[in-house]
Amino acid sequence: MDLDRFLHNLQFQSERVIPADWKAVWEDAPLPYKLYEHLQEVPLDSEIPLSLQEDDLASKSERTRLSAFLWYTYGLARYSETAAPSADGSHPETIHAFRRFVPSGGGLYPSELYMYLKMEGFPDGVYHYDAAHHRLLLIREGHFDAFITEALGNRSDLSEAKGVLFVTTMFWKNFFKYNHFAYRLQGLDAGALLVQCREVGSCARFFTNVHFQFVDRSINHLLGLDDEEESTYAVIPFTDRTSSFFNQWSATEGGREIPAVHTSHYQRSNKVLDFPYIKKMNQHSMFDSPAQFGLLKEKEEVRDFYRSHPLPEVEPLAYDLAEVCRKRHSPELDFIKQTIPLKKLALLLKESVQTSHTDLYSKSCRSSLTIYGCFHGVEGLADGAYRYHARTHSLIEIHQGDFRLPLQKAMKVDNVNLHQVPICFHIVGERTHYKKELGYRGYRIQQMEAGMLLQKLLLTASALGMNGHPLLGYDGKACDQMYQLESSGETTLIQIPVGFYQPRSWLVGNMHT
C-alpha cells in the first residue's frame, strides 16, 4: 500500500488500515503518560486555583501561573470508573481511567508536552512535563534560543519569549488499540491540545503562537527523542505579552550543533509491535530545511446560489474556563432532546471560529476549514443541512429537511442516538489534505487544524450548558454527498453531535491538588 492509498483509506475506508483479526491486548497496554527515569526533578506549585476567570492569575508569580497553565492544559484532572457491557454480554466490565481536560480518542492521550524554559526560578533548559506527578523533569540544561530559532526558519524572535512548548506524539500509546487508524487520531489529539494551551495560556497570561513547520530532526534532537517511536508535531513559543512572534522566514541552513542527550523511560508494555505506515508517514512528513516550508492560500470566496440566513449578532461569551473544563465530557446515550434558541447556536458558531496565530497563512489568521451542520429543533431555523459562513456570520442553506435518520444510518457504531441532538456538526477541509503545498506533512497539519476547531467547539458548547461528542465512526462518503462536497474538492474530517444531556452513569473523582 502506497502512502496516498493509506491516507485515502484512513479517510474513507478505515477498516482497510486495521487488520480484521486485530484485538488490543489491554493486559500489556502502555501507560497513558510517559515516565522518564533518572532525570532531575523540578517541582511545580501544588496548589492549583479552582477558577480561571479573567485576572484570577494576573497577580500570581510566574511559577504559580506556569503550574496552573500546565495542569489545566494537560495534567491528570480526574479518575473515573465506568461500567460497560462485556463483549459476550454476560456481565458488565468496569473501566478505570485517568482523564485530562483535553479530549483524546479512547482516552489514550498519545501526545506529550515538553518545554524550553527561560523563567526566573527555573534553570534555563529543556523539560518534560511529567503529568503523572505534576512536575518538570530536566532533560538538558542550557540556553537554546539560537538553535530553536534556526529550526523554525528564523521566523520567531525568542528574545522576549518566556519559553517554548513542544507537542509530540508517542505512536505506540494509541496504536496498540487502533492499529494504523491511530495516525488519524494522533493529529486530532495534538490539535485539541494546542487549543487547550492557547485558552489556558491566555488565562495564565501566557500568549502563544503555533508553528506547524520546523526542521524536525533538529527539534527531536533537542528533546532527545527517537523519531521511530515519538516525534514533534508542533512548536509553540509563548510570552507574557500579546504580540506575534512571526517574521518572514529565511531559508538559510542551520549550522549550530548541540550534543545528543540520552534518556530512558518506562511505558509498561512488554511487547511493542511495529507500525510501519506510521513510521513511513512520519519520515515522509519531515522537513530537512526551512526551504521546504510553505504557505496555504486563503480559501477563495465562492459565489453562493443557496439561500443565506443571517444569524443574530452576539456579544463575546464570558465564562470561567476551569468550570467549563470540569463540565466538559463526551455524552454517548446521555443526550436528551431539547430545542435550542437560534441565538445560542449563533454564539456557539461565532465563538468557535476565531483567528488563531499559526505559520500557515500569510494574510488571514483564520483556518481554511469550514463548519457544516445538520440542525433539528433550532428555534427560528428550518430543519436542514447548512454551511456556516464566518465572514458574514450567516448560515448557507444546502438542503431543508430532517437529516437525523440518514446521519444515524451513516454511523458505524451506534454509541450516540442522533435523534436526541439538535446539532450535528461536521468540520470540513480540503480533500487532498494540503499535499500540493506541504507534501505528506499536510495531512497531519490538517488533522491538527481540525482538532483545534473541534476543541474550541467543545469548550464553547460546555460554556453554554451543552456538550459534544467527537466521532470518526461514520460514513464519510455519505456525509460528503449530504453537503455536496465532492464538487468543491472537500470532505468531512470529523463529526460532532452537540446537545443537552443528563448526568452520566459513572463514578468520577477530581484530582485537584
Secondary structure, DSSP 8 states (H G I E B T S, - for coil): --HHHHHHHHHH-GGGGS-TT----GGG---SS-EEES-EEEE--S---S---TTSSTTS-HHHHHHHHHHHHHS--EEEEEEEE-TTSSSEEEEEEEE-SS--GGG---EEEEEEE--TTS-SEEEEEETTTTEEEEEEES--HHHHHHHTTT-B--TT-SEEEEEEEETHHHHHHHGGGHHHHHHHHHHHHHHHHHHHHHHTT-EE-BB--S-HHHHHHHHT--TTTEEEEEEEEEESS----B-----------------EEE---S-----HHHHHHHHHH--SSGGG---B---------S-EEE----------HHHHHHH----STTEE---EEHHHHHHHHHHHS----BSSBSS--S-S-EEEEEE-SEETS-SEEEEEETTTTEEEEEEES--HHHHHHTBSS--S-GGG-SEEEEEEEETTTTHHHHTTHHHHHHHHHHHHHHHHHHHHHHHTT-EE--B--B-HHHHHHHHT-GGGTEEEEEEEEEEEE---S-EEEE---
